[in-house]
Amino acid sequence: QVQLVETGGGLVQPGGSLRLSCAASRSVFRFYTLGWYRQAPGKQRELVARITSTGTTNYADSVQGRFTISRDNGKSTVYLQMNSLKPEDTAVYYCNAPSQNDSPIFSWGQGTQVTVSS
């Protein structure tokens, strides 16, 4: 089983930036499409960005143009660069490997809290 560890969250003012990282315990990570999900209080977890094993990316409309997903297969790590953050981006962020219907393939990690507030 692959274990996922997300880091990089924190408190940031509106308009600020954060970079999240997610390290996987096994190198098989490199063969999967990877994604970042988020869950805001009282809301369902949603997939906001994905990247295929060959580097093709896709974003939810809510983050398009502000967030950038990338990956380093040699380090079994996926990143999420978040710019122009808004209060509505406040959530716990998780990484995983989305299946065709966006459901996660691996067990969830602990996530990392992102809070956007002045």
C-alpha positions in Angstrom: 0.0 0.0 0.0 1.2 3.5 -0.8 1.3 6.0 2.1 0.9 9.7 1.4 2.3 12.6 3.4 1.1 16.1 2.6 3.0 19.2 3.8 3.2 22.9 3.1 -0.1 24.2 4.4 -0.5 27.3 6.6 -2.2 30.6 7.2 -1.9 33.1 4.4 -3.5 36.4 3.5 -5.8 36.8 0.5 -3.7 37.2 -2.6 -0.9 35.2 -1.1 0.8 32.0 -2.2 1.6 28.6 -0.9 3.3 25.5 -2.2 2.0 22.1 -1.1 4.0 18.9 -1.4 2.9 15.3 -1.2 5.5 12.5 -0.8 4.6 8.9 -1.5 6.1 5.9 0.2 6.6 3.8 -3.0 8.0 4.5 -6.4 5.0 3.0 -8.2 3.5 6.5 -7.6 5.2 7.5 -10.9 2.9 5.3 -13.0 -0.4 6.9 -11.8 -2.3 10.0 -12.7 -2.0 12.1 -9.5 -4.3 14.7 -8.1 -4.9 17.3 -5.3 -8.3 17.2 -3.6 -9.6 19.6 -1.0 -12.4 19.5 1.6 -13.8 22.7 3.1 -15.8 22.6 6.4 -19.3 21.3 5.7 -18.5 20.4 2.1 -17.7 17.3 0.2 -14.1 16.6 -0.8 -13.4 17.7 -4.4 -10.7 17.2 -6.9 -9.2 20.5 -7.9 -6.1 19.5 -10.0 -4.7 16.4 -11.7 -1.6 15.5 -13.6 -1.1 12.4 -15.8 2.0 10.2 -15.7 3.2 12.1 -18.9 2.5 15.6 -17.4 -0.9 16.5 -18.9 -2.7 18.7 -16.4 -6.4 19.5 -15.7 -7.9 21.9 -13.2 -11.3 22.7 -11.7 -12.8 26.0 -12.9 -12.5 27.4 -9.4 -8.7 27.2 -9.5 -7.9 27.4 -13.2 -5.2 30.1 -13.8 -4.2 30.3 -10.1 -3.0 26.8 -9.2 -0.3 24.7 -10.9 0.2 21.0 -10.3 3.5 19.4 -11.0 5.3 16.2 -10.2 8.8 14.8 -9.6 8.7 11.1 -10.4 12.3 10.6 -9.2 11.2 11.8 -5.7 7.7 10.2 -5.8 6.4 13.7 -5.1 3.5 15.8 -6.4 3.3 19.6 -5.8 0.5 22.2 -5.9 1.6 25.8 -6.3 -1.3 28.0 -5.2 -1.2 31.7 -6.1 -3.8 34.5 -5.7 -5.4 32.6 -2.9 -8.9 33.5 -1.9 -10.8 32.9 1.4 -12.9 30.2 -0.4 -9.7 28.2 -1.0 -9.6 27.5 2.8 -9.7 23.7 3.2 -7.8 20.6 4.1 -5.8 19.6 1.0 -5.1 16.0 0.2 -3.2 14.2 -2.6 -4.1 10.9 -4.1 -4.4 9.1 -7.4 -7.8 9.7 -9.0 -9.5 6.9 -10.8 -11.7 7.5 -13.9 -14.6 8.7 -11.8 -12.3 10.8 -9.6 -12.5 8.4 -6.6 -9.1 7.9 -4.9 -7.1 4.8 -5.5 -5.0 4.9 -2.3 -5.8 5.4 1.3 -6.0 9.1 2.4 -3.1 10.8 4.1 -3.6 13.2 7.0 -3.9 16.2 4.6 -2.6 19.7 5.2 -4.7 22.7 6.3 -4.7 25.8 4.2 -6.4 28.9 5.7 -6.8 32.1 3.7 -7.7 34.9 5.9 -6.8 38.5 6.7 
